[in-house]
């Protein structure tokens, strides 16, 4: 067995807390760029609705065939929005036959929630 110390990725402070909150400390350039990429993906109402539909689905995943009818948009447009959410790391997918199934990535959503949580938010939920 190796005696090397395990490095935990995604931990930002000396206490091992992941992603300091908005009010905890100013972001550095890399953190700001990474979070901006996530928020940019969510900055479109269609993508925000798609993520909401996927994340709230019982069973944790949804077929693209169930997402497309909810919008007055073409299937290629919906696929483009799903691609942008996937590239941002908010969702993932798997092809099963002719259909693609999508699910939200909880770690990324938790990271966004932790960033947006302020000390007042933490006190109100405690």
C-alpha positions in Angstrom: 0.0 0.0 0.0 1.1 3.5 -0.8 1.8 5.9 2.0 1.2 9.0 -0.2 -1.3 11.4 1.1 -4.6 11.4 -0.8 -5.3 14.7 -2.4 -9.0 15.6 -2.5 -9.8 17.6 -5.5 -12.3 20.5 -5.4 -11.4 21.5 -1.8 -10.5 25.1 -1.5 -9.7 26.0 2.1 -7.5 24.7 4.9 -10.6 23.1 6.7 -11.4 21.0 3.6 -14.6 22.9 3.0 -15.5 22.8 -0.7 -16.3 26.0 -2.5 -16.4 28.9 -0.1 -19.7 30.7 -0.2 -20.3 34.0 -1.8 -19.8 35.9 1.5 -16.9 33.8 2.7 -14.1 35.3 0.6 -13.5 36.9 -2.7 -13.1 34.6 -5.7 -9.8 34.3 -7.5 -9.6 34.5 -11.3 -9.8 30.7 -11.9 -12.8 30.2 -9.5 -14.6 33.2 -11.0 -14.1 31.8 -14.6 -15.3 28.3 -13.6 -18.4 29.6 -11.8 -19.1 32.0 -14.6 -19.2 29.1 -17.1 -21.8 27.4 -15.0 -23.9 30.5 -14.5 -23.7 31.3 -18.2 -25.1 27.9 -19.0 -28.0 28.6 -16.6 -28.4 32.1 -18.0 -31.0 31.1 -20.6 -34.6 30.4 -19.6 -34.8 27.3 -21.8 -31.7 25.7 -20.3 -32.9 26.7 -16.8 -36.2 25.0 -17.5 -34.5 21.9 -19.0 -32.2 21.5 -15.9 -35.3 21.9 -13.6 -37.2 19.3 -15.5 -34.3 16.9 -15.4 -33.3 17.4 -11.8 -36.9 17.2 -10.5 -37.8 14.0 -12.5 -38.7 11.0 -10.3 -36.1 8.3 -10.8 -33.4 10.9 -11.5 -33.4 10.7 -15.3 -35.5 11.7 -18.2 -35.6 10.8 -21.9 -35.1 13.6 -24.4 -38.4 12.4 -25.9 -40.2 13.6 -22.7 -38.4 17.0 -22.7 -38.9 18.2 -26.3 -42.8 18.4 -26.2 -42.6 20.9 -23.3 -41.1 23.6 -25.6 -42.2 25.4 -28.7 -38.7 24.7 -30.1 -37.4 22.3 -32.6 -35.6 19.1 -31.5 -32.2 20.3 -32.8 -32.6 23.4 -30.7 -33.4 21.4 -27.5 -30.4 19.2 -28.3 -28.2 22.2 -28.6 -29.3 23.5 -25.2 -28.8 20.1 -23.6 -25.3 20.0 -25.1 -24.5 23.3 -23.5 -25.7 22.1 -20.1 -23.7 18.9 -20.5 -20.5 20.8 -21.5 -20.9 23.0 -18.4 -21.0 19.8 -16.3 -24.5 20.3 -15.0 -26.0 17.2 -16.6 -24.8 13.9 -18.2 -26.4 11.5 -20.6 -26.5 8.1 -22.1 -27.8 6.8 -25.4 -30.1 3.9 -25.1 -31.2 2.7 -28.6 -32.5 5.7 -30.4 -33.2 7.8 -27.3 -30.9 9.7 -25.0 -31.5 9.9 -21.3 -30.3 12.8 -19.2 -29.7 13.2 -15.4 -28.5 16.1 -13.3 -25.0 15.9 -11.7 -25.7 16.6 -8.0 -22.1 17.4 -7.1 -22.1 20.4 -9.5 -25.5 21.6 -8.3 -24.4 21.2 -4.7 -21.3 23.3 -5.5 -23.4 26.1 -6.9 -25.8 26.0 -3.9 -22.8 26.1 -1.5 -21.4 29.1 -3.3 -24.6 31.0 -3.2 -25.2 30.2 0.4 -24.4 33.2 2.6 -24.0 33.2 6.4 -27.6 34.5 6.7 -28.8 31.6 4.5 -27.0 29.1 6.7 -28.4 30.6 9.9 -32.0 30.6 8.5 -31.7 26.9 7.6 -30.1 25.8 10.8 
